[in-house]
Amino acid sequence: MELKFGWETVSIGETPIQAFLSSYVQVQDTAPMVILVQEVWGVNDHIEDVAIRFAKAGYSVVAPDLLSIGGVRAPEVSFARVEELKGVIDSVGFAVFGDSNKRRETLESMDPELAERIVQTQEMTFSQIAKKNEYVETIKSIIKGYKSKSNSRKVGAVGFCMGGGIVSALACSDSELDVGVSFYGGVPSEDIMGNISCPLLGIYAGEDQAVNSGIETFKKHVEAVNGDYRVVIYPGAQHGFHNDTRPAYSIDASRDAWARCLTMFSEFLGEDYSAL
């Protein structure tokens, strides 16, 4: 089998977007699809690595870089600039950088040119969070495009952090999705929770109260319509625990969560081996 991976331009209607694709050549047009939805940082080395892991598990993977809608990324959010921002955040700690006063003190202690770059990159990178609904529509269009080529082809989606929230919303947005997995992503808005139309696995970190606060409300809405929303919460784990390039990485929680994700995809995207 020949594993193929790399960047390509795909289309959302007439709008181009850069995406990282990964699959075995022999099954790239027939294997179940997995749409891999990025963290706020865009599709980077870590997301590329995860895409290749899914391809090696037998899926044809598309990871759209949401920072490149329209063609290419803006200079302020180039790969190098985003990595520079991540480096600063990791060095001082997200709790410090997330505090406006402490962030200002940190920036004031830097070289002025570096501080200016960090501010520009931070503002444009984190402005994506407000584009969640727009991004949901983007992913829906990508799914529709692949489904139009083969009505029988199954499509799953998995997302991390911001991407996890997008996947949860997709599951409640008539997206033609067959199954979703959300890693520590926020739950959908309450007005669409009851619209869940495919099985969804929510994987959460125990030390992530801001995200986890909506889980019980979401569960109640899903139960009211007999939907399928499965939840696992890892005690002591931090937000972002699956990303092995970040300080929050937990090898134990990540190992178990990865196995659960693959099991979910196998159940709803794979062949039926239940009689074995």
Secondary structure, DSSP 8 states (H G I E B T S, - for coil): --EEEEEEEEEETTEEEEEEEEEEGGGTTTS-EEEEE--TT-S-HHHHHHHHHHHHTT-EEEEE-GGGTTSS--GGG-HHHHHHHHHHHHHH-HHHHTSHHHHHHHHHTS-HHHHHHHHHHHHHHHGGGGGHHHHHHHHHHHHHHHHHH-TT--EEEEEETHHHHHHHHHTTTT---SEEEEES-----TTTGGG--S-EEEEEEEE-HHHHTTHHHHHHHHHHTT--EEEEEEEEEETTTT-TTSTT--HHHHHHHHHHHHHHHHHHHS---TT-
